[in-house]
Every structure is written in C-alpha cells, then in structure tokens.
Amino acid sequence: MKVLVVDDQELNRKLLQHMLKYEGYDVVLADNGREAIETCKQEHPDLVLLDVIMPEMDGYETAPLLKELSTDVYL
C-alpha cells in the first residue's frame, strides 16, 4: 500500500515516513497542496495523510482536488 504524506513541516513528514516504512508501507512525501496534487498524479497513492494548515494551499483546498483525481484514494 502506498501512502502520500502531505505536511509543510519537514519533521512531521520524516516522522510519519519513518513510522509507516517500519510498518511496511511505501511512502511518498509532499510539502504543500500543489505538490501533493502533482505527486498524486504520478504516484497514485492508496491513502493520503493531509495536513490541514499549510501555506500556499491548505488541506481544505487540496482535499477536493485530490478526490477529483481519483475516487479510489482515501483522505
């Protein structure tokens, strides 16, 4: 299972990446909403862990756009 972790805080991204990889998940990272959309198009994750409060494009703006890309992804 592939998980996309989206957070503007590098420490949060790295911590989640480490924990998820330890559990056997394939992890990809994005540091903002725009990058999350591009990463989702390329990587087709099964699950997106999306921070709500981010600069540029927050999680509330990003979530509906990610859902438009795929109805199979869980946010």
N, C-alpha and C positions, 0 to 999 in steps of 0.2 A: 504494500500500500504506500502510495506517495502522498506526503503532506507538504503543503506550502505554508510556511510561517511568515506572516507579514507583521512587522513591527519596526518603528523608527528607532528604537533603542537597540543598539548592537548587542549589549549584554543579554537582553531578553531573547533576541534571536539565537544567539550562541547557546544559551542555557537550554532553550527548547530543542534546538538541534541536537545537542548532546544527549538529552534525556530520550528523545524519540529514536535516535540512531541506536542507542543502547537497547531499546525495546524492539529493534529490528525494522524500523520504518525507513523508507527512502525519504530524505528531507531536502527541500529546496527553499531558498530564502529570498525575501524581497523586503526592502526598507521603506516602501511607501505604496500608496494605492496604484499609482500609474505603473510602477514596476511590477506590482502584483498582477495586473491585467496582462502585461506582456509575458510574464513568466507563466501564467495560467494558459495562455495561447500556445506556448511552446512545450510546456511540461505536462499538461493535462493531469493535475493532481486529483486525488480521490477526496481529499479533505483540505480545507483552508482554515488555518487559525489566524484570525484577522483582528489586529488591534483596532480599537475604535478611535482613539485620539492620536492622530498623526498630522503633521503639517502637509501642505500641498493638497492632498486628497485624503480625507478621513475614511474610517471604516464604514460609516453610514453611506457615504457616496460610492464607495468601492463595491460593497456587497451586491447591490442590484446589477451592477455592470458585470460582475463575475457570474452571477446567476444567468445573465443573458448568454454568456459564452457556453455554458453547459448546464443542463438540468441534472446532470449526474454528480456534480460536485456538492459536497456538504460544507456549509459555512458555520 
